[in-house]
Every structure is written in structure tokens, then in C-alpha cells.
Amino acid sequence: MITETEFFHDIFEEFVYLEENLHDNEIWKSNSIIKLIKASDEIESKQIIAEGLKMILSLCNFRKCGHLIDYYESESHSINDLTKSDRFLMESILKAEFT
């Protein structure tokens, strides 16, 4: 009998070692869903199945186009693009926070 921890560990470990291309990401997603369905007989809690499916689909969102997406980087802006007043405000907030 497989434990929930073992199952999630296996799925996540395979995700981490994926090559960075869209094809491998789609194959991983399909294989992970198949493993989840096969493991559903061995896993007692059906809530884990729902959580596993959510986890698989969430992880896929981190690998759009096959590459890991850094949401902090993609949503951030260069300080050089800020207006002078916004830059001053940001610098004063950072100084207050870190000094």
C-alpha cells in the first residue's frame, strides 16, 4: 500500500527533474494523472485524490512553455522605470524596513 506522502514525493520529484520543454511537461502531467488514478485504489482517503489532482495542475502552471516561471520576476518592474516620486517613496520604504 502506497502512502500519500510517498505518492506526492514521487510526483514532485519527477516534476523537479523535468527537461525544460513543453512536450516533457505535458507527458509528466498525463503520467502523473494516470498514476493518481491507479493509486486511488491503494490510497484510503479520497480527499487525497482531489488534492493530488489540484497539485498536478498547479505544478503545470509553473512550467508554461516548458520553462519554470518565476512569478515574482515576471510581475516585477525595474526601479529605473519608476517615476522620480515613486522611486523616492520606494527607497524610503526600503530604508525604513531594513535600517
C-alpha positions as CSV (number, residue, x, y, z in Angstrom):
1,M,0.0,0.0,0.0
2,I,1.4,3.4,-1.0
3,T,1.2,6.3,1.4
4,E,0.0,9.7,0.5
5,T,3.5,11.1,1.3
6,E,5.2,8.6,-0.9
7,F,2.9,9.4,-3.8
8,F,3.3,13.2,-3.6
9,H,7.0,12.8,-3.2
10,D,7.3,10.7,-6.3
11,I,5.2,13.1,-8.3
12,F,7.0,16.2,-7.1
13,E,10.4,14.6,-7.6
14,E,9.6,13.8,-11.2
15,F,8.4,17.3,-11.8
16,V,11.7,18.8,-10.5
17,Y,13.8,16.8,-12.8
18,L,11.8,17.5,-16.0
19,E,13.6,18.8,-19.1
20,E,12.6,22.3,-20.0
21,N,10.3,21.7,-22.9
22,L,6.6,21.7,-23.4
23,H,6.4,18.2,-24.6
24,D,8.0,16.7,-21.5
25,N,5.7,18.9,-19.3
26,E,2.6,17.5,-21.0
27,I,3.9,13.9,-20.7
28,W,4.6,14.4,-17.0
29,K,1.1,15.8,-16.4
30,S,-0.5,12.9,-18.2
31,N,1.6,10.3,-16.5
32,S,1.0,11.9,-13.1
33,I,-2.8,11.9,-13.6
34,I,-2.6,8.2,-14.6
35,K,-0.5,7.4,-11.5
36,L,-3.0,9.2,-9.4
37,I,-5.9,7.3,-10.8
38,K,-4.1,4.0,-10.4
39,A,-3.1,4.9,-6.8
40,S,-6.7,5.7,-5.9
41,D,-7.3,2.1,-5.1
42,E,-4.4,2.0,-2.7
43,I,-5.0,5.4,-1.0
44,E,-7.7,5.3,1.6
45,S,-8.6,8.9,1.6
46,K,-10.5,10.1,-1.5
47,Q,-9.8,13.7,-0.4
48,I,-6.1,13.0,-1.2
49,I,-7.1,12.2,-4.8
50,A,-8.7,15.6,-5.2
51,E,-5.7,17.3,-3.6
52,G,-3.3,15.3,-5.9
53,L,-5.2,16.5,-8.9
54,K,-5.0,20.1,-7.8
55,M,-1.3,19.7,-7.1
56,I,-0.6,18.3,-10.5
57,L,-2.5,21.0,-12.3
58,S,-0.9,23.7,-10.2
59,L,2.6,22.5,-10.9
60,C,1.9,22.6,-14.6
61,N,1.2,26.3,-14.3
62,F,4.7,26.8,-13.1
63,R,6.1,25.3,-16.3
64,K,4.3,27.1,-19.1
65,C,6.1,26.7,-22.4
66,G,8.3,24.0,-20.6
67,H,10.3,26.5,-18.6
68,L,9.9,27.2,-14.9
69,I,8.1,30.6,-14.4
70,D,9.3,32.9,-11.7
71,Y,6.1,34.8,-10.9
72,Y,8.0,37.3,-8.8
73,E,10.3,38.1,-11.7
74,S,7.5,38.3,-14.3
75,E,5.4,40.6,-12.2
76,S,8.2,42.9,-11.1
77,H,9.3,46.1,-12.7
78,S,12.7,47.8,-12.9
79,I,13.3,50.6,-10.5
80,N,14.6,52.6,-13.4
81,D,11.1,52.6,-14.9
82,L,9.5,54.3,-11.9
83,T,8.8,58.0,-11.7
84,K,11.1,60.0,-9.5
85,S,8.4,60.4,-6.8
86,D,7.6,56.7,-6.9
87,R,11.3,55.8,-6.7
88,F,11.8,58.2,-3.7
89,L,8.8,56.6,-2.0
90,M,10.0,53.1,-2.6
91,E,13.6,53.9,-1.4
92,S,12.2,55.5,1.8
93,I,10.0,52.4,2.5
94,L,13.0,50.1,1.9
95,K,15.3,52.2,4.1
96,A,12.7,52.2,6.9
97,E,12.3,48.4,6.7
98,F,16.0,47.5,6.5
99,T,17.8,50.0,8.7
